[in-house]
Amino acid sequence: MKKISLLIVLYNIFSGFIQIYKIIEYIYFVNITQNTLASKSFLLFSIVSMGIVIFLNVVNFVFLRNKKLVINKLFIISFAFACLTYLVGFGVILLY
């Protein structure tokens, strides 16, 4: 169970960095073309990947209820990082 939770933590961090990359890509595309044509694809990618992240984390949290607290802290921090990057991404869409 430890390996699965560590993989979920790595997936959270990886998905957060991918979202940061997509935010930068979206800002660059909007600044170059002066058009928001990329908003539909960015929003679709963000919603699908956020759904996957939330689903995996809820399932992992249910199974980690009686495990070590250190893994839970790392799990919660990585989940918060992933959620924060998604919120920033949605904020960027609202600003542009």
Buried (B, 14 or more C-beta within 10 A) or exposed (E): EEEEBBEBBEBBBEBBEBBEEBBEEBBEBBEEEEEEEBBEEBBEBBEEBBEEBBEBBEEBBEEBEEEEEEBBEBBBEBBEBBBEBBEEBBEBBEEB
